[in-house]
Amino acid sequence: MKRFPSIKKNSEFQKVYKNGTSYANKLLIMYVKVGDMPNSRIGISVSKKVGNSVVRHRVTRLIREIFRLHKEETDSGLDIVVVARQAAGDSDFKKLEDAYMHLCGLHNIRKESK
């Protein structure tokens, strides 16, 4: 089974925070930096303000699934960090997906439809 392409180390998160660009909406904050690897990687941060561990893990799983489903629609070779806001704990999949794709559009990382 392949490993999920994720950012795990604190130093990698810090590089994206310091050197990347950020945009935000009501549910998510997205930091994007051009990475060193050919494939895109994602890091997800959900604080305790969002909810208890069940809610936080649910939000994490939903964001990871959104990233997986839309990987072909976005540019490759990026390091993406997604920070969930407090309102994300009450949101369903569709709202989180719309928020994620909105931020991808703001960052101009969506591939042009041809």
C-alpha positions as CSV (number, residue, x, y, z in Angstrom):
1,M,0.0,0.0,0.0
2,K,1.3,3.5,-0.9
3,R,2.0,6.0,1.8
4,F,-0.1,9.2,1.7
5,P,2.0,12.2,0.6
6,S,1.9,14.3,3.8
7,I,4.0,16.8,5.6
8,K,4.7,15.6,9.1
9,K,7.8,17.3,10.5
10,N,7.4,20.7,12.4
11,S,10.4,22.1,10.4
12,E,8.5,21.3,7.1
13,F,5.4,23.1,8.4
14,Q,7.5,26.1,9.4
15,K,9.1,26.3,6.0
16,V,5.7,26.5,4.4
17,Y,4.4,29.0,6.9
18,K,7.4,31.3,6.5
19,N,8.1,31.0,2.7
20,G,4.6,30.2,1.3
21,T,1.7,32.4,0.4
22,S,-1.6,32.2,2.3
23,Y,-5.3,32.8,1.6
24,A,-8.2,32.2,3.9
25,N,-12.0,31.8,3.9
26,K,-14.6,31.1,6.5
27,L,-13.6,27.5,7.0
28,L,-10.0,27.0,6.0
29,I,-6.6,28.7,5.8
30,M,-4.3,27.5,3.0
31,Y,-0.5,28.0,2.8
32,V,1.2,27.0,-0.5
33,K,4.9,26.8,-1.3
34,V,6.6,25.2,-4.3
35,G,8.2,22.1,-3.0
36,D,11.3,20.0,-3.8
37,M,9.4,16.8,-4.6
38,P,7.7,16.0,-7.9
39,N,4.4,15.2,-6.2
40,S,2.3,17.5,-4.0
41,R,2.2,17.0,-0.3
42,I,-0.4,18.1,2.3
43,G,-0.1,19.0,5.9
44,I,-3.3,19.4,8.0
45,S,-3.6,21.3,11.2
46,V,-6.7,21.2,13.4
47,S,-6.6,22.8,16.8
48,K,-8.5,22.0,19.9
49,K,-10.7,25.0,19.3
50,V,-12.4,23.1,16.5
51,G,-13.8,20.4,18.8
52,N,-12.9,17.2,20.6
53,S,-10.7,14.5,19.2
54,V,-13.5,12.8,17.3
55,V,-14.5,16.1,15.5
56,R,-10.8,17.0,14.8
57,H,-10.0,13.6,13.3
58,R,-13.2,13.8,11.2
59,V,-12.2,17.1,9.8
60,T,-8.7,15.8,9.1
61,R,-10.0,12.8,7.3
62,L,-12.4,14.9,5.2
63,I,-9.6,17.3,4.1
64,R,-7.3,14.4,3.3
65,E,-10.0,12.9,1.1
66,I,-10.7,16.2,-0.6
67,F,-6.9,16.5,-1.4
68,R,-6.9,12.9,-2.8
69,L,-9.9,13.4,-5.0
70,H,-8.7,16.7,-6.5
71,K,-5.0,15.9,-6.8
72,E,-5.3,15.6,-10.6
73,E,-7.0,19.0,-10.9
74,T,-4.2,20.9,-9.1
75,D,-0.6,21.6,-10.0
76,S,2.0,19.1,-8.8
77,G,5.2,19.7,-6.8
78,L,3.6,21.8,-4.1
79,D,3.7,21.8,-0.4
80,I,0.2,22.6,1.0
81,V,-0.7,23.3,4.6
82,V,-4.4,23.5,5.5
83,V,-5.4,24.9,8.8
84,A,-9.0,24.3,9.8
85,R,-10.9,27.1,11.5
86,Q,-13.4,26.7,14.3
87,A,-16.4,26.7,11.9
88,A,-15.0,23.6,10.0
89,G,-16.0,21.4,12.9
90,D,-19.7,21.9,12.1
91,S,-19.3,21.6,8.3
92,D,-20.1,18.7,6.1
93,F,-18.0,17.3,3.2
94,K,-19.5,19.5,0.5
95,K,-18.9,22.8,2.4
96,L,-15.3,21.8,3.1
97,E,-14.8,20.7,-0.5
98,D,-16.1,24.1,-1.8
99,A,-13.9,26.0,0.6
100,Y,-10.8,24.0,-0.4
101,M,-11.4,24.5,-4.1
102,H,-12.1,28.2,-3.6
103,L,-8.7,28.5,-1.9
104,C,-7.1,26.5,-4.7
105,G,-8.5,29.0,-7.2
106,L,-7.2,32.0,-5.2
107,H,-3.7,30.4,-5.2
108,N,-4.0,29.7,-8.9
109,I,-2.9,26.1,-8.5
110,R,-5.8,24.6,-10.4
111,K,-5.0,23.3,-13.8
112,E,-6.7,24.9,-16.7
113,S,-9.6,22.9,-18.1
114,K,-8.7,22.0,-21.7
